[in-house]
Amino acid sequence: MFASDQIAARADRAVAAAITAGRDLGLTVHDPKVLYDVFSVVVHLAPSPVVVRVPTVLPRTTAADPDGQAAQQRRELSVAGWLADRGHPVVPPSPLVPREPVCRDGLSMTFWQFVEQIPDADHFTDRRFQVTAQLHTALREYPDELAFLVPLDESIPDGLAQLEHQPDLLDGADLERARREWAVLEPLVTSRAAFGEAFPDADVQPVHGDAPYYNIIVTPEGELWSDFEHVTIGPVEWDLAFVGPEGRAAYHKAAAELGLRPLDERLLRVMESARMLQVVACLALVPQLPMLAEGLRPALEQWRTRLPAGGLGET
């Protein structure tokens, strides 16, 4: 388990790497400010209008594949840059540096334009879901290839394998349930062809990959889409897990006005189950980030009450 001094040293290393990388790219950095430090350290390279995101808490499979991590960061920069170039409301890559991830001190980072944010803006108004539908409409036109359901890869079975040796984080009964669920879900969520056979009416498209209705920055000039770290090809339901009845209704209304298909309730349950397995596997990161243990507890309690694998295989 990482001690507080180790976590602080990790953040210091990320900040130092971001400063060095920024200066190497010709940016003026006199007063760097850490804006966020959980899974990534996010640094404003003041006075330059540039923010650097440095992922520091990674699944073991990602940490062992720096080329794969950099490739996903390139996809993120490409999608966000493509949206920005077409005038869509997005936090854009910094125009002051190339649109490429930069590696310093073994850390791969991306550079973004600094924007002023209105703190404590409400994340769950109907407007958020209208904006999410607008994002999905815009992303349908993205021309380049993306991987299918990016976060659902070897990180889940690897996380479960690690938890086998950490019964203090996940007991044996829960681990066995998670493995059974993954055995049901894995064929569908890791193969676009198999997914299409199971859900022939649920088209796939580029999607944000996380919770786009939450990852919206409210600025004095308006709302901006942000944080495309997990941008991927998938059903829109992947972006709308756990929004609840009011959120689904708000999205339905906006989607209908934009010509998008209605949400598939059965598919939504399956996507929510896959999200839940992400949460379970995330427990393997607790040694790196001890605060996760308490933070994930409510989601784990909810997972134990849900229909396994979204009801797939049930008659």
Backbone bond lengths (Angstrom), bond angles and torsions (degrees), N, CA, C in turn:
res aa  C-N    CA-C-N  psi(-1)  N-CA   C-N-CA  omega(-1)  CA-C   N-CA-C  phi
1 M - - - 1.461 - - 1.535 109.03 -
2 F 1.339 115.29 129.26 1.457 119.23 -179.93 1.525 109.63 -68.08
3 A 1.326 116.34 133.04 1.454 121.59 174.20 1.525 109.41 -83.43
4 S 1.340 115.81 165.39 1.466 119.97 -176.53 1.521 112.03 -59.97
5 D 1.353 116.87 -35.20 1.462 117.84 -179.88 1.531 111.19 -70.06
6 Q 1.339 117.35 -31.63 1.462 120.04 176.67 1.527 111.24 -68.86
7 I 1.327 115.95 -39.01 1.468 120.29 178.73 1.531 109.62 -65.87
8 A 1.332 116.43 -42.03 1.465 120.00 177.76 1.526 110.82 -63.61
9 A 1.336 116.90 -40.07 1.462 120.24 179.25 1.525 110.39 -65.67
10 R 1.336 117.21 -37.30 1.465 121.03 177.47 1.524 110.73 -61.70
11 A 1.337 116.38 -43.79 1.458 120.11 178.16 1.521 111.24 -64.75
12 D 1.329 116.57 -42.68 1.466 119.99 178.90 1.524 111.08 -60.33
13 R 1.328 115.93 -40.25 1.464 119.86 178.98 1.527 110.63 -63.13
14 A 1.353 116.45 -41.88 1.460 120.41 179.67 1.526 111.05 -64.67
15 V 1.330 117.01 -42.77 1.459 120.61 179.28 1.527 110.32 -62.98
16 A 1.325 116.12 -44.78 1.464 119.58 179.95 1.522 111.12 -62.08
17 A 1.331 116.67 -41.05 1.466 120.31 179.22 1.525 110.69 -64.82
18 A 1.338 117.10 -40.77 1.460 120.82 179.62 1.527 110.99 -64.65
19 I 1.320 116.90 -42.36 1.470 120.64 179.15 1.530 110.46 -63.00
20 T 1.324 115.83 -47.17 1.466 119.54 -179.53 1.518 111.20 -61.34
21 A 1.337 116.51 -45.08 1.457 120.28 -179.85 1.520 110.75 -63.34
22 G 1.332 116.87 -42.20 1.461 120.15 179.52 1.512 112.13 -62.63
23 R 1.307 116.93 -45.85 1.463 119.91 -179.83 1.517 111.08 -66.15
24 D 1.339 116.76 -36.68 1.463 119.54 177.01 1.524 111.42 -62.32
25 L 1.330 116.64 -28.10 1.461 121.65 178.94 1.528 112.52 -88.64
26 G 1.323 116.46 4.74 1.457 120.79 175.49 1.508 115.45 92.39
27 L 1.329 118.07 10.74 1.459 120.84 179.75 1.525 110.72 -83.47
28 T 1.314 115.44 147.62 1.463 121.48 174.05 1.519 108.75 -87.66
29 V 1.323 116.48 122.76 1.466 120.93 -177.75 1.523 108.20 -132.31
30 H 1.329 115.87 107.33 1.469 121.06 178.27 1.525 112.77 -116.90
31 D 1.324 116.40 -27.64 1.470 119.57 -171.45 1.531 110.31 -139.61
32 P 1.343 117.79 65.97 1.471 119.63 -177.78 1.519 111.45 -65.24
33 K 1.323 115.45 142.69 1.465 121.86 -178.98 1.523 109.60 -129.39
34 V 1.327 117.25 128.96 1.459 121.59 175.11 1.527 108.18 -81.28
35 L 1.326 115.84 120.26 1.454 121.59 -179.48 1.519 112.89 -93.63
36 Y 1.347 116.40 -23.40 1.464 120.97 -172.43 1.518 107.72 -163.20
37 D 1.331 116.00 142.64 1.464 119.72 178.13 1.522 109.30 -152.72
38 V 1.341 115.88 91.57 1.460 120.93 172.49 1.527 106.83 -134.83
39 F 1.338 117.34 -93.13 1.463 119.33 175.21 1.529 111.32 -78.00
40 S 1.315 116.07 -29.17 1.455 122.64 175.84 1.519 108.71 -127.90
41 V 1.316 114.72 154.23 1.461 120.54 168.54 1.523 106.91 -99.18
42 V 1.333 116.22 122.17 1.458 122.01 -177.76 1.522 107.67 -110.23
43 V 1.332 115.67 121.53 1.460 121.67 -170.64 1.524 110.21 -123.02
44 H 1.324 116.30 127.17 1.462 121.17 170.64 1.524 107.55 -87.28
45 L 1.318 116.43 118.80 1.466 121.25 -178.08 1.528 110.25 -85.09
46 A 1.322 115.86 58.21 1.460 120.73 -177.81 1.539 110.38 -61.07
47 P 1.332 116.46 145.18 1.471 128.20 6.33 1.523 114.90 -84.49
48 S 1.337 119.26 0.92 1.460 120.38 177.40 1.527 110.06 -65.93
49 P 1.315 118.29 142.17 1.470 121.26 179.84 1.525 111.43 -81.11
50 V 1.321 115.68 56.91 1.460 122.04 -173.12 1.522 109.21 -134.28
51 V 1.326 115.73 134.60 1.461 122.60 174.87 1.523 108.11 -115.87
52 V 1.331 116.81 134.82 1.460 122.30 178.82 1.529 108.46 -111.58
53 R 1.332 115.61 130.14 1.467 119.58 174.62 1.524 108.18 -106.69
54 V 1.343 115.55 121.23 1.457 122.40 -176.52 1.527 108.55 -118.24
55 P 1.336 118.98 99.82 1.469 119.82 176.79 1.529 110.74 -62.39
56 T 1.318 116.11 131.34 1.468 120.76 -177.41 1.521 113.67 -126.21
57 V 1.329 117.89 -24.61 1.464 121.79 178.12 1.521 106.72 -111.67
58 L 1.330 115.82 105.67 1.460 121.28 -170.85 1.519 111.12 -125.50
59 P 1.342 117.02 147.70 1.468 118.31 168.80 1.523 110.21 -57.07
60 R 1.308 116.28 150.82 1.458 120.51 -177.30 1.519 111.26 -57.68
61 T 1.324 117.65 -37.63 1.462 120.56 -178.68 1.528 111.69 -66.28
62 T 1.324 117.04 -36.14 1.468 119.95 177.34 1.513 110.98 -70.86
63 A 1.322 116.37 -43.91 1.471 120.18 179.81 1.524 111.35 -60.63
64 A 1.341 116.36 -31.05 1.461 120.31 -178.77 1.519 112.76 -84.27
65 D 1.338 117.56 -2.83 1.463 121.63 -176.91 1.527 110.07 -131.05
66 P 1.335 118.48 70.29 1.467 119.90 -178.06 1.519 113.49 -60.80
67 D 1.329 117.45 -32.07 1.463 119.24 177.80 1.528 110.62 -66.12
68 G 1.330 116.80 -40.66 1.453 120.34 177.12 1.520 112.09 -64.88
69 Q 1.331 117.09 -40.47 1.460 120.52 177.63 1.522 110.57 -61.99
70 A 1.333 117.02 -45.54 1.461 120.85 179.86 1.524 111.28 -63.61
71 A 1.340 117.12 -37.44 1.462 120.30 178.83 1.529 110.59 -63.38
72 Q 1.342 117.46 -42.42 1.453 119.67 177.95 1.526 110.70 -66.12
73 Q 1.326 118.05 -37.48 1.461 120.34 176.84 1.527 111.27 -64.13
74 R 1.324 116.93 -35.61 1.470 119.41 176.01 1.525 110.48 -64.63
75 R 1.321 116.92 -40.41 1.458 119.64 177.50 1.523 110.47 -62.86
76 E 1.323 116.41 -41.12 1.463 120.47 178.13 1.523 110.94 -60.39
77 L 1.328 116.66 -49.16 1.464 120.88 179.61 1.526 111.06 -62.48
78 S 1.332 115.90 -38.39 1.460 119.97 -179.87 1.519 111.39 -64.06
79 V 1.327 117.38 -47.49 1.455 120.99 -178.20 1.528 110.70 -65.93
80 A 1.330 117.13 -48.70 1.467 119.79 -179.64 1.527 110.44 -62.85
81 G 1.330 117.22 -40.69 1.458 120.12 178.79 1.515 112.14 -66.10
82 W 1.341 116.33 -39.92 1.464 120.95 178.13 1.535 110.32 -61.47
83 L 1.324 116.96 -44.38 1.464 120.38 177.32 1.527 111.30 -61.94
84 A 1.331 115.71 -45.52 1.463 119.93 -178.77 1.523 111.25 -62.82
85 D 1.317 116.59 -42.41 1.468 120.57 -178.68 1.517 112.21 -62.12
86 R 1.316 117.47 -24.20 1.464 121.75 -179.84 1.518 112.71 -99.15
87 G 1.329 116.11 11.48 1.448 120.41 173.34 1.508 115.22 81.56
88 H 1.334 117.64 12.83 1.460 119.33 177.45 1.537 110.06 -77.42
89 P 1.331 117.74 153.40 1.464 121.15 -176.18 1.526 112.18 -78.51
90 V 1.303 117.06 92.16 1.452 122.48 -175.34 1.522 108.63 -140.31
91 V 1.338 116.54 148.59 1.465 119.49 169.37 1.524 106.44 -70.60
92 P 1.344 118.16 114.89 1.462 119.06 -172.05 1.523 111.95 -88.08
93 P 1.338 116.07 159.61 1.466 118.38 167.28 1.522 109.29 -57.23
94 S 1.314 116.91 150.82 1.458 119.81 -179.88 1.529 110.31 -62.10
95 P 1.339 117.64 130.55 1.463 119.95 175.97 1.529 112.83 -76.94
96 L 1.333 116.93 -3.47 1.460 120.76 -175.63 1.523 112.89 -89.85
97 V 1.331 117.12 -8.80 1.469 121.14 -178.82 1.527 108.06 -137.71
98 P 1.335 118.77 162.35 1.467 119.84 176.66 1.530 111.39 -62.14
99 R 1.335 115.13 152.40 1.469 120.36 178.18 1.527 109.27 -82.23
100 E 1.287 115.52 71.03 1.452 122.05 -178.93 1.518 108.84 -144.32
101 P 1.342 118.12 143.05 1.466 118.42 170.50 1.516 109.70 -65.60
102 V 1.317 114.75 150.99 1.466 121.52 -179.02 1.522 107.93 -122.40
103 C 1.314 116.79 135.48 1.465 121.03 178.81 1.523 109.44 -107.65
104 R 1.321 116.35 125.91 1.459 122.46 174.10 1.524 108.36 -139.18
105 D 1.302 116.59 134.03 1.463 122.38 177.79 1.531 111.30 53.58
106 G 1.331 116.27 37.42 1.459 120.76 179.12 1.509 114.92 75.49
107 L 1.329 118.30 9.56 1.459 122.99 -178.35 1.524 109.31 -114.83
108 S 1.327 117.06 128.69 1.462 121.99 178.98 1.518 109.03 -97.66
109 M 1.330 116.44 128.59 1.465 120.64 -171.85 1.516 111.31 -135.46
110 T 1.336 115.32 160.12 1.459 121.71 177.91 1.527 109.43 -126.20
111 F 1.355 115.89 153.96 1.463 122.93 -172.92 1.530 109.48 -116.98
112 W 1.347 115.37 131.00 1.456 122.22 -173.31 1.523 110.72 -131.42
113 Q 1.314 114.71 156.29 1.465 119.50 177.12 1.528 109.91 -72.50
114 F 1.326 116.25 133.49 1.459 120.56 177.44 1.524 109.28 -73.78
115 V 1.347 115.98 134.08 1.466 120.98 175.61 1.522 108.36 -129.61
116 E 1.320 115.25 146.73 1.467 120.57 174.86 1.525 108.89 -74.17
117 Q 1.315 116.58 136.21 1.452 121.39 -177.07 1.518 110.68 -117.88
118 I 1.338 115.63 139.35 1.460 120.70 173.29 1.521 107.50 -84.03
119 P 1.327 118.97 114.95 1.472 119.98 -176.39 1.524 112.06 -70.56
120 D 1.341 113.84 152.86 1.465 121.80 173.07 1.528 113.48 62.22
121 A 1.335 117.24 25.40 1.463 119.14 175.34 1.528 109.23 -67.94
122 D 1.342 116.32 144.97 1.464 121.33 -177.67 1.523 110.05 -67.34
123 H 1.334 117.37 124.46 1.457 121.93 -177.54 1.529 113.30 -87.19
124 F 1.308 119.87 -8.91 1.456 119.28 -168.27 1.531 112.67 -129.94
125 T 1.307 116.64 44.59 1.456 120.76 172.32 1.522 108.84 -91.16
126 D 1.336 115.32 162.69 1.459 119.59 176.17 1.515 110.84 -55.93
127 R 1.315 117.06 -32.64 1.464 121.20 -179.84 1.525 110.95 -58.31
128 R 1.318 117.69 -34.81 1.462 121.01 179.29 1.528 111.57 -60.81
129 F 1.307 116.54 -38.85 1.453 119.58 -177.50 1.522 111.29 -79.57
130 Q 1.324 116.71 -28.98 1.461 119.99 171.53 1.525 109.90 -62.90
131 V 1.324 116.53 -43.92 1.457 121.01 178.96 1.528 110.72 -65.11
132 T 1.343 117.16 -36.62 1.462 120.53 177.36 1.529 110.50 -62.77
133 A 1.332 117.58 -43.55 1.459 120.24 176.93 1.526 111.13 -63.14
134 Q 1.312 117.38 -37.37 1.461 120.44 177.15 1.526 110.86 -64.84
135 L 1.329 116.61 -38.74 1.466 120.07 176.81 1.524 110.54 -62.60
136 H 1.317 116.88 -45.40 1.467 119.84 179.52 1.528 110.94 -60.79
137 T 1.324 116.73 -38.39 1.460 120.10 177.63 1.520 110.68 -63.12
138 A 1.313 116.58 -45.42 1.468 120.30 179.99 1.521 111.28 -63.58
139 L 1.335 117.15 -42.67 1.462 120.71 -175.48 1.526 112.71 -68.22
140 R 1.310 118.35 -20.22 1.468 120.41 179.14 1.526 111.52 -60.12
141 E 1.335 116.08 -22.96 1.468 120.10 -177.34 1.528 112.49 -93.03
142 Y 1.320 118.78 -4.08 1.463 120.05 -178.06 1.523 108.94 -61.97
143 P 1.339 118.71 128.08 1.466 120.00 -168.25 1.519 116.62 -90.98
144 D 1.328 119.07 -17.25 1.457 120.19 -170.51 1.530 111.81 -92.94
145 E 1.323 114.49 164.09 1.461 121.36 -176.68 1.522 111.10 -73.85
146 L 1.318 115.95 138.96 1.454 122.48 173.82 1.522 108.41 -128.83
147 A 1.335 115.95 154.15 1.460 120.20 176.97 1.525 109.79 -74.70
148 F 1.334 116.27 158.92 1.457 122.37 -177.59 1.523 110.61 -88.22
149 L 1.332 116.52 124.84 1.463 124.19 177.23 1.534 111.59 41.66
150 V 1.326 114.40 65.18 1.459 122.67 -171.43 1.529 114.65 -49.48
151 P 1.346 120.25 -47.80 1.471 117.03 -173.57 1.525 114.40 -69.06
152 L 1.328 117.01 -13.94 1.465 120.03 -175.17 1.524 109.43 -96.22
153 D 1.290 114.81 79.54 1.462 120.28 -175.95 1.519 108.57 -135.84
154 E 1.313 115.67 -147.92 1.461 119.20 -176.55 1.522 113.47 -67.71
155 S 1.335 118.31 -11.05 1.467 119.32 -178.68 1.529 111.93 -64.94
156 I 1.349 117.99 -30.92 1.476 118.99 179.45 1.522 111.18 -70.81
157 P 1.341 120.03 -55.57 1.473 117.33 178.58 1.524 112.54 -62.58
158 D 1.328 117.81 -32.56 1.456 118.90 178.22 1.525 110.96 -68.96
159 G 1.342 116.44 -39.58 1.457 118.99 176.48 1.516 111.73 -62.46
160 L 1.341 116.54 -41.90 1.466 119.85 178.16 1.520 111.11 -65.07
161 A 1.337 116.78 -36.30 1.467 119.92 177.76 1.521 110.97 -63.63
162 Q 1.334 116.76 -39.05 1.455 119.83 177.75 1.527 111.16 -66.83
163 L 1.334 116.58 -38.18 1.460 120.35 -177.49 1.522 112.23 -69.62
164 E 1.320 117.68 -18.47 1.457 120.13 174.51 1.524 111.37 -57.41
165 H 1.315 116.57 -28.91 1.461 121.85 -178.64 1.530 112.44 -101.11
166 Q 1.344 116.42 10.94 1.458 120.69 -179.69 1.535 109.46 -132.82
167 P 1.335 117.36 65.07 1.463 119.71 -176.46 1.521 112.94 -64.54
168 D 1.320 117.61 -15.58 1.460 119.55 175.97 1.530 111.15 -70.67
169 L 1.335 116.42 -20.89 1.460 120.40 178.80 1.519 112.52 -95.63
170 L 1.336 117.40 -34.28 1.462 121.49 179.91 1.521 108.19 -149.44
171 D 1.341 116.13 120.53 1.463 117.84 -176.01 1.532 111.25 -75.91
172 G 1.304 115.68 169.82 1.452 121.10 -173.14 1.513 113.85 -61.02
173 A 1.329 117.61 -38.98 1.464 120.57 -179.12 1.518 110.86 -65.47
174 D 1.332 115.95 -43.15 1.464 119.30 178.09 1.524 111.09 -65.39
175 L 1.319 116.63 -40.84 1.460 120.21 179.46 1.525 110.71 -61.88
176 E 1.315 117.03 -42.06 1.465 120.31 179.99 1.523 110.71 -65.66
177 R 1.328 116.76 -40.15 1.467 119.44 176.98 1.527 110.01 -61.70
178 A 1.335 117.22 -45.51 1.462 120.45 -179.04 1.524 111.32 -60.24
179 R 1.322 116.27 -40.90 1.468 119.21 179.37 1.532 111.37 -66.25
180 R 1.309 117.34 -39.24 1.468 119.88 178.26 1.532 110.30 -64.34
181 E 1.317 116.44 -42.33 1.461 119.70 179.33 1.526 110.84 -64.10
182 W 1.331 116.83 -43.44 1.457 119.54 -179.52 1.528 110.57 -63.81
183 A 1.313 117.93 -35.97 1.462 120.75 178.14 1.526 110.93 -61.38
184 V 1.336 117.22 -33.35 1.462 121.09 177.80 1.531 111.06 -77.75
185 L 1.322 117.05 -42.99 1.464 121.34 -172.85 1.521 113.57 -81.24
186 E 1.307 116.82 -33.54 1.467 120.91 -171.34 1.524 114.17 -53.51
187 P 1.343 120.12 -45.24 1.463 118.41 -179.15 1.528 113.45 -60.03
188 L 1.345 117.21 -32.70 1.461 121.01 -176.49 1.519 112.88 -82.79
189 V 1.327 117.32 -36.79 1.460 119.53 -171.39 1.523 113.35 -94.69
190 T 1.314 117.09 -2.22 1.466 119.42 176.23 1.527 112.22 -114.62
191 S 1.333 117.69 1.00 1.464 122.06 179.47 1.521 109.21 -132.99
192 R 1.315 116.58 116.86 1.463 119.92 179.18 1.520 111.04 -63.62
193 A 1.328 116.57 -36.17 1.463 119.66 -179.91 1.523 111.24 -66.44
194 A 1.339 116.94 -45.94 1.456 120.54 179.94 1.522 110.83 -65.18
195 F 1.325 116.29 -37.51 1.461 120.13 177.20 1.530 110.05 -60.88
196 G 1.339 115.56 -45.22 1.453 119.72 -178.88 1.517 112.86 -62.04
197 E 1.324 117.16 -34.76 1.459 120.28 177.64 1.526 111.42 -68.88
198 A 1.333 116.45 -37.52 1.463 120.45 -178.12 1.524 112.23 -76.40
199 F 1.344 116.61 -32.63 1.465 121.60 -177.04 1.528 109.06 -131.48
200 P 1.336 117.47 70.20 1.468 120.06 -173.12 1.520 114.47 -65.72
201 D 1.313 118.14 -21.50 1.466 120.73 -178.54 1.522 112.82 -94.80
202 A 1.323 117.23 -2.92 1.472 121.07 -177.63 1.525 108.44 -103.19
203 D 1.326 115.97 94.32 1.454 119.20 -179.44 1.524 110.30 -66.12
204 V 1.322 115.60 157.66 1.455 121.20 175.91 1.520 108.73 -113.89
205 Q 1.330 115.34 158.69 1.457 121.35 -176.65 1.530 107.31 -161.29
206 P 1.321 118.70 172.14 1.462 118.77 170.68 1.531 110.13 -61.55
207 V 1.329 115.77 131.04 1.462 121.27 176.65 1.530 108.95 -131.35
208 H 1.307 115.13 163.94 1.470 121.39 -177.68 1.514 111.67 -59.04
209 G 1.338 116.46 -43.83 1.454 121.36 176.42 1.509 115.15 97.99
210 D 1.338 116.80 -10.89 1.462 119.59 178.04 1.518 106.77 -127.79
211 A 1.311 118.48 -130.46 1.459 121.76 177.76 1.531 106.92 -114.70
212 P 1.347 118.39 87.07 1.466 119.83 -173.53 1.519 113.53 -62.50
213 Y 1.337 117.72 -30.48 1.457 120.80 178.80 1.530 111.16 -66.65
214 Y 1.322 117.31 -21.13 1.470 122.19 176.87 1.525 110.95 -94.15
215 N 1.330 116.59 -38.37 1.465 120.71 -178.08 1.520 111.40 -84.32
216 I 1.303 114.97 53.98 1.459 123.20 174.59 1.524 107.13 -118.52
217 I 1.307 115.82 125.75 1.463 121.29 178.51 1.525 108.46 -95.37
218 V 1.299 116.14 125.25 1.458 121.06 177.95 1.530 108.05 -93.18
219 T 1.311 116.40 119.46 1.457 122.84 -178.75 1.525 109.12 -115.74
220 P 1.332 118.16 167.57 1.474 119.33 176.27 1.526 112.84 -58.71
221 E 1.335 117.22 -23.10 1.468 121.33 -179.49 1.523 112.73 -93.27
222 G 1.333 117.51 -6.69 1.456 119.58 -179.46 1.521 112.40 135.89
223 E 1.322 115.93 -169.37 1.461 122.58 -176.58 1.518 110.30 -92.54
224 L 1.342 115.52 139.31 1.454 121.05 179.18 1.526 109.49 -127.10
225 W 1.342 117.40 133.10 1.456 121.54 172.32 1.527 108.95 -69.17
226 S 1.324 116.82 146.44 1.466 119.53 -177.30 1.529 110.50 -150.20
227 D 1.335 114.45 171.70 1.476 123.71 170.59 1.534 113.02 57.24
228 F 1.318 115.43 70.50 1.457 122.06 179.15 1.531 111.54 -95.77
229 E 1.325 117.31 33.54 1.466 121.03 -176.02 1.524 113.01 -57.57
230 H 1.341 116.72 -33.22 1.461 120.49 -175.58 1.525 112.01 -110.37
231 V 1.317 117.66 25.76 1.461 120.38 -179.41 1.526 109.31 -54.16
232 T 1.339 115.91 139.79 1.452 119.80 -167.92 1.514 110.12 -162.44
233 I 1.327 116.24 170.07 1.454 121.78 166.56 1.527 107.93 -90.64
234 G 1.314 116.44 133.45 1.455 119.72 178.82 1.514 110.36 -178.87
235 P 1.324 117.90 178.18 1.464 120.93 174.38 1.521 109.79 -74.94
236 V 1.321 117.08 152.53 1.468 119.57 179.35 1.521 110.97 -62.05
237 E 1.331 116.78 -23.15 1.473 120.11 178.43 1.520 111.81 -59.23
238 W 1.333 116.50 -27.64 1.470 119.43 178.74 1.527 110.97 -60.99
239 D 1.329 116.72 -34.25 1.463 121.54 179.85 1.523 112.79 -80.69
240 L 1.324 118.18 -10.62 1.467 120.68 -169.81 1.520 113.62 -118.83
241 A 1.326 116.67 18.66 1.455 120.12 178.00 1.522 110.88 -61.46
242 F 1.320 115.55 133.72 1.473 123.52 171.91 1.533 113.91 68.66
243 V 1.329 118.28 23.37 1.461 117.94 178.50 1.521 112.22 -78.28
244 G 1.327 116.91 -15.40 1.454 119.96 178.09 1.518 112.61 83.04
245 P 1.336 117.24 168.72 1.475 121.50 -175.90 1.529 113.33 -58.80
246 E 1.327 118.40 -42.48 1.465 119.98 -178.25 1.526 110.82 -67.28
247 G 1.343 116.49 -39.75 1.458 119.63 178.03 1.516 111.68 -65.23
248 R 1.349 116.17 -41.27 1.464 119.24 178.53 1.529 110.69 -63.26
249 A 1.317 116.61 -41.52 1.459 120.14 -179.67 1.528 110.80 -64.24
250 A 1.327 116.58 -41.69 1.465 119.92 179.35 1.519 110.88 -65.16
251 Y 1.335 116.44 -40.31 1.466 119.16 178.60 1.528 110.15 -67.57
252 H 1.325 117.25 -43.75 1.471 121.56 178.60 1.528 110.50 -53.10
253 K 1.319 116.17 -47.14 1.470 120.59 -177.44 1.519 110.54 -61.94
254 A 1.345 115.70 -47.44 1.462 119.28 -179.29 1.525 111.45 -67.09
255 A 1.336 116.89 -40.22 1.465 120.70 -179.48 1.525 110.95 -62.98
256 A 1.333 117.18 -41.75 1.460 120.37 179.99 1.519 110.86 -61.92
257 E 1.316 117.33 -39.73 1.460 121.40 179.37 1.529 111.71 -66.44
258 L 1.343 116.49 -26.99 1.462 121.18 -177.50 1.520 112.97 -97.87
259 G 1.323 117.22 0.23 1.462 120.40 179.30 1.509 114.69 81.14
260 L 1.334 117.99 17.92 1.456 121.63 176.03 1.526 109.58 -86.66
261 R 1.339 116.01 154.67 1.456 119.64 179.41 1.533 110.42 -69.98
262 P 1.337 116.94 155.86 1.471 119.26 175.05 1.517 110.58 -70.38
263 L 1.318 115.77 158.06 1.453 120.75 177.61 1.519 110.50 -66.25
264 D 1.321 115.70 143.33 1.465 123.15 175.74 1.528 106.70 -93.78
265 E 1.324 117.12 110.93 1.462 121.04 -173.49 1.534 111.68 -63.83
266 R 1.330 117.05 -38.60 1.468 119.28 178.44 1.521 110.52 -64.96
267 L 1.319 117.01 -44.03 1.456 120.52 178.76 1.521 110.75 -65.01
268 L 1.315 116.82 -36.97 1.459 120.14 178.46 1.528 110.49 -60.18
269 R 1.330 117.69 -41.38 1.465 120.18 177.96 1.525 111.09 -62.95
270 V 1.324 116.73 -38.79 1.466 120.26 179.03 1.524 110.27 -66.64
271 M 1.327 116.80 -43.18 1.462 119.89 179.10 1.534 110.80 -64.48
272 E 1.312 116.52 -36.76 1.460 119.18 177.13 1.522 111.12 -65.62
273 S 1.320 117.18 -36.86 1.461 119.69 177.03 1.525 110.92 -65.82
274 A 1.333 116.94 -40.03 1.463 119.54 176.85 1.518 111.00 -64.33
275 R 1.328 116.62 -39.35 1.466 119.98 176.04 1.528 110.65 -60.97
276 M 1.326 115.97 -40.74 1.451 119.81 179.75 1.527 111.13 -61.77
277 L 1.328 117.17 -38.48 1.462 119.16 177.80 1.520 111.40 -67.32
278 Q 1.320 117.09 -31.33 1.465 119.41 171.83 1.526 110.30 -59.02
279 V 1.329 116.04 -43.16 1.462 120.51 179.89 1.525 110.21 -62.30
280 V 1.335 116.41 -45.69 1.459 119.91 -179.78 1.523 110.16 -59.83
281 A 1.331 116.56 -49.09 1.466 120.36 -179.04 1.527 111.63 -63.62
282 C 1.321 116.41 -27.98 1.467 121.18 179.90 1.531 112.03 -64.16
283 L 1.332 116.58 -21.19 1.458 119.20 176.13 1.530 111.78 -57.33
284 A 1.330 117.44 -26.41 1.466 120.55 178.57 1.523 111.81 -64.08
285 L 1.350 117.31 -15.69 1.465 121.03 178.74 1.525 112.67 -88.24
286 V 1.326 117.14 -5.50 1.470 119.62 -177.12 1.529 112.58 -56.49
287 P 1.334 120.10 -40.16 1.473 117.61 177.42 1.528 112.95 -57.70
288 Q 1.340 117.63 -32.61 1.465 120.54 177.07 1.519 112.11 -79.29
289 L 1.345 116.47 -31.01 1.460 121.50 -174.04 1.533 108.51 -138.76
290 P 1.334 118.07 80.65 1.475 121.10 -172.22 1.517 114.57 -56.07
291 M 1.336 118.51 -28.53 1.459 120.83 -179.36 1.526 112.23 -60.59
292 L 1.341 117.87 -20.39 1.457 121.19 -179.96 1.522 112.20 -63.00
293 A 1.323 117.60 -32.96 1.468 120.64 -174.86 1.518 110.77 -54.98
294 E 1.311 117.26 -48.53 1.456 120.63 179.71 1.516 110.89 -76.06
295 G 1.338 116.63 -37.47 1.454 119.85 -177.83 1.522 113.47 -64.20
296 L 1.333 117.25 -32.99 1.459 120.86 -178.32 1.524 113.61 -86.39
297 R 1.322 117.09 -10.45 1.465 120.29 -173.87 1.532 112.83 -57.12
298 P 1.336 121.13 -47.21 1.473 119.01 -179.67 1.526 112.77 -61.42
299 A 1.336 117.44 -38.65 1.467 120.03 179.42 1.518 110.84 -65.78
300 L 1.326 117.35 -38.50 1.464 120.26 178.75 1.523 110.78 -65.80
301 E 1.318 116.86 -39.66 1.459 119.68 177.98 1.522 110.47 -63.84
302 Q 1.323 116.86 -38.52 1.455 120.07 177.18 1.527 110.76 -66.52
303 W 1.325 116.97 -42.42 1.472 121.57 179.61 1.527 111.36 -55.69
304 R 1.323 117.40 -41.40 1.464 121.10 -177.45 1.527 112.63 -64.58
305 T 1.336 116.93 -19.84 1.470 120.41 -178.18 1.522 112.60 -96.30
306 R 1.321 117.35 -6.81 1.465 120.79 -172.77 1.534 111.75 -89.51
307 L 1.324 114.90 158.20 1.450 121.08 176.00 1.527 108.85 -65.40
308 P 1.331 119.29 124.40 1.456 120.98 -177.00 1.521 112.50 -57.61
309 A 1.326 114.88 136.03 1.479 122.72 176.16 1.514 112.40 54.72
310 G 1.333 116.50 31.26 1.457 120.07 177.84 1.514 114.54 62.81
311 G 1.329 116.72 18.19 1.456 120.99 179.51 1.516 114.23 86.76
312 L 1.324 118.46 3.85 1.456 119.92 176.61 1.522 109.97 -61.11
313 G 1.301 116.05 134.48 1.467 120.46 -179.60 1.513 112.83 88.41
314 E 1.356 116.71 -10.25 1.472 119.07 178.63 1.527 109.06 -78.84
315 T 1.271 116.76 149.79 1.457 121.17 176.49 1.523 109.96 -109.30
